[in-house]
Amino acid sequence: MMAAPFLFLLTRLPGGLAIVVAAAVISFGTAALVHLVTLPVEFDASFQRALPLLKEYIPPGDMAGARHVLTACAFTYVAASLASILNLGRWLTILRR
């Protein structure tokens, strides 16, 4: 996609750049959507699946630490979702100019 503007200048395709811009917006939008869809799955995997399973292997005194680690793991997906949404918003702002 980075070389596409130069290729369209060389080949002089009139609508080529618009196609690449639309493909980029769709690509960033799809990434943001995938991140948002995986959020509930990750929270379910961390707290409904992993935490009860860890209770069999981890002493009760260490469960608070395990919960903190699972919370941090889940929030990495939240951070990735926010970064993806902000990246999409940044590109939409750039393209509006």
C-alpha positions in Angstrom: 0.0 0.0 0.0 2.9 2.3 0.6 4.1 2.0 -3.0 0.6 2.2 -4.5 0.6 6.1 -5.0 3.8 5.9 -6.9 2.5 3.0 -9.0 -0.6 4.9 -9.8 1.4 7.9 -10.8 3.5 5.8 -13.1 0.5 3.9 -14.7 -1.8 7.0 -14.6 -4.9 5.1 -13.4 -7.4 7.7 -12.5 -9.3 5.8 -9.8 -6.5 3.7 -8.5 -5.6 5.8 -5.5 -9.2 5.9 -4.4 -9.3 2.1 -4.5 -6.2 1.9 -2.4 -7.5 4.4 0.2 -10.8 2.5 0.4 -8.9 -0.8 0.8 -6.8 0.8 3.6 -9.9 2.1 5.5 -11.6 -1.2 5.1 -8.5 -3.0 6.4 -8.2 -0.7 9.4 -11.9 -1.0 10.1 -11.8 -4.8 10.0 -8.9 -4.9 12.4 -10.7 -2.6 14.8 -13.8 -4.8 14.5 -11.9 -8.0 15.1 -10.3 -6.5 18.2 -13.7 -5.4 19.6 -15.2 -8.9 18.9 -12.4 -10.6 20.8 -12.8 -8.5 23.9 -15.7 -10.5 25.4 -14.0 -13.8 24.4 -10.8 -12.7 26.2 -12.6 -11.6 29.4 -14.5 -14.9 29.4 -11.3 -16.9 28.9 -9.5 -15.1 31.7 -12.2 -15.0 34.4 -14.8 -17.7 33.6 -12.4 -20.4 32.3 -8.8 -19.8 33.5 -9.5 -18.6 37.1 -11.6 -21.6 38.1 -9.0 -23.9 36.5 -6.2 -22.2 38.4 -7.9 -22.7 41.7 -7.0 -26.4 41.4 -3.3 -25.7 41.0 -2.5 -22.4 42.8 -2.6 -22.1 46.6 -5.4 -19.9 47.9 -3.0 -17.2 49.1 -1.7 -16.8 45.5 -5.1 -16.4 43.9 -5.1 -12.6 44.3 -1.9 -12.5 42.3 -3.3 -14.8 39.7 -6.4 -12.6 39.3 -4.1 -9.6 38.9 -2.1 -11.3 36.2 -5.3 -12.4 34.4 -6.7 -8.9 34.6 -3.5 -7.5 33.1 -3.8 -10.1 30.3 -7.3 -9.1 29.6 -6.5 -5.4 29.5 -3.8 -6.0 26.9 -6.7 -6.8 24.6 -8.5 -3.6 25.7 -5.3 -1.6 24.9 -5.1 -3.2 21.5 -8.7 -2.5 20.7 -8.3 1.2 21.7 -5.1 1.5 19.6 -6.9 0.0 16.6 -9.8 2.3 17.0 -7.5 5.3 17.4 -5.5 4.3 14.4 -8.6 4.1 12.3 -9.8 7.5 13.6 -6.4 9.0 12.8 -6.5 7.8 9.2 -10.0 9.0 8.7 -9.0 12.4 10.0 -6.0 12.5 7.7 -8.1 11.5 4.7 -10.8 14.1 5.4 -8.2 16.9 4.9 
